[in-house]
């Protein structure tokens, strides 16, 4: 499997927490597969009550989080593709709360949501495998932050790990 290392510099402060969660062994593609499996094993058998639990007013449910991961996978890989291919257009941000609010997670089964995330993850990995070091190191701008494609593809893992850790710490301890 191809090696994809974390960026060593050019990390905007907003992304640092996520980069700290990415293992520094170059095995990003394997880690992306592993965390998907870990997620499926963790949430696929949860009761509807657990999947709909909010640990505080206004917080997302586990289903909301899973769809948030899917939405972000789409956006982050799209940004990595644009930047990796040399597009210097300033890519816009997005309102994650608005996306969650309109995703109708509660109307979907966890199996369906996990399938969507899995398909996106496989497509993301297939895309990342096409990037050479030149493409990974290309920089552009997303949401007014200068950013490299390498950071974005690593962010997919760090972002996923961040939310999986929150699920374990805040949702499954009740």
C-alpha positions in Angstrom: 0.0 0.0 0.0 1.2 3.5 -0.9 2.8 5.6 1.9 1.3 9.0 2.6 3.0 10.9 5.4 1.6 13.7 7.5 2.6 17.3 6.6 5.5 18.6 8.6 4.8 22.3 8.2 2.1 24.7 6.8 -0.5 23.5 9.2 -3.0 26.2 10.1 -3.8 26.2 13.9 -7.4 25.1 13.2 -6.1 21.8 11.8 -3.4 21.1 14.4 -5.6 19.1 16.7 -6.6 16.8 13.8 -3.1 16.4 12.6 -2.0 15.4 16.2 -4.5 12.5 15.9 -3.0 11.1 12.7 -0.3 8.4 13.2 3.1 9.5 11.9 4.0 6.2 10.1 2.9 7.0 6.5 0.2 4.3 6.6 -2.6 6.8 6.1 -4.5 4.6 3.6 -4.5 1.6 6.0 -5.5 3.8 8.9 -8.4 5.1 6.8 -9.6 1.6 6.2 -9.1 0.6 9.8 -11.0 3.5 11.3 -13.9 2.8 9.0 -14.1 -0.8 10.2 -13.7 0.3 13.8 -16.6 2.8 13.3 -18.8 0.2 11.7 -18.1 -2.3 14.6 -18.8 0.4 17.2 -22.1 1.8 16.0 -23.7 -0.7 13.7 -25.3 -2.7 16.5 -26.3 0.2 18.8 -30.0 0.6 19.6 -32.0 3.4 18.1 -32.1 4.9 21.5 -28.3 5.1 21.7 -28.1 6.3 18.1 -30.6 9.2 18.9 -28.9 10.1 22.2 -27.6 13.7 22.7 -25.3 14.2 25.6 -26.3 17.8 25.9 -29.0 20.1 24.4 -28.1 21.0 20.8 -25.5 18.3 20.4 -25.6 16.0 17.5 -26.8 12.4 17.7 -24.5 9.5 16.6 -26.4 9.3 13.4 -25.8 13.0 12.8 -22.1 12.5 13.4 -21.9 9.7 10.9 -23.6 11.8 8.3 -21.4 14.7 9.2 -18.4 12.5 8.6 -19.8 11.5 5.2 -20.5 15.2 4.2 -17.0 16.2 5.3 -15.4 13.3 3.4 -17.0 14.6 0.3 -15.9 18.2 0.9 -12.4 17.4 2.0 -11.6 15.0 -0.8 -13.1 17.4 -3.3 -10.8 20.2 -1.9 -7.8 17.8 -2.1 -8.6 17.0 -5.7 -8.9 20.6 -6.7 -5.7 21.7 -4.9 -3.8 18.5 -5.9 -4.6 19.1 -9.5 -3.3 22.7 -9.3 -6.5 24.7 -9.0 -5.7 27.9 -7.2 -9.3 29.0 -6.8 -10.2 30.0 -3.1 -12.5 27.1 -2.2 -15.4 28.2 0.0 -16.2 27.0 3.5 -19.5 25.4 4.5 -21.9 25.4 7.4 -21.6 22.0 9.0 -24.5 22.6 11.3 -26.8 23.5 8.4 -25.7 20.3 6.6 -26.5 18.2 9.7 -29.8 20.0 10.3 -30.9 19.1 6.7 -29.4 15.6 6.4 -32.5 13.9 8.1 -30.3 11.4 9.9 -33.1 10.3 12.2 -35.1 9.1 9.1 -32.3 6.8 8.0 -31.1 3.4 9.3 -27.6 3.2 10.7 -26.8 0.5 8.1 -27.7 2.9 5.3 -25.7 5.8 6.8 -22.6 3.5 7.4 -22.9 2.2 3.8 -22.8 5.8 2.5 -19.7 6.6 4.6 -18.0 3.4 3.5 -18.6 4.1 -0.2 -17.2 7.6 0.2 -14.2 6.3 2.1 -13.4 3.7 -0.6 -13.7 6.4 -3.2 -11.5 8.7 -1.1 -8.8 6.1 -0.7 -8.9 5.3 -4.5 -8.4 9.0 -5.2 -5.6 9.4 -2.6 -3.8 6.5 -4.2 -3.6 8.5 -7.4 -1.7 11.4 -5.8 2.1 11.6 -6.2 4.2 13.7 -3.8 4.1 16.7 -6.2 0.3 16.6 -6.1 0.2 16.0 -2.3 2.5 19.0 -1.7 0.6 21.4 -3.9 -1.0 24.2 -2.0 -4.1 26.2 -2.5 -6.7 28.0 -0.4 -9.8 26.6 1.3 -12.0 28.6 3.5 -9.4 31.4 3.4 -6.6 29.1 4.8 -3.5 28.3 2.7 -3.5 24.5 2.7 -1.8 21.6 1.0 -3.5 18.6 -0.5 -1.3 16.4 1.9 -2.9 18.1 4.9 -6.4 17.6 3.6 -6.1 13.9 3.0 -4.6 13.4 6.4 -7.3 15.6 7.8 -9.9 13.0 6.7 -8.4 10.6 9.2 -7.8 13.1 12.0 -11.4 14.5 11.7 -12.8 11.0 11.8 -10.7 10.0 14.8 -11.8 13.2 16.6 -15.5 12.4 16.2 -15.0 8.7 17.0 -13.2 9.6 20.2 -16.1 11.9 21.1 -18.6 9.2 20.5 -16.7 6.9 22.9 -16.2 9.5 25.5 -19.6 11.3 25.5 -22.2 9.0 24.0 -21.3 5.5 25.0 -20.6 6.1 28.7 -24.2 6.7 29.9 
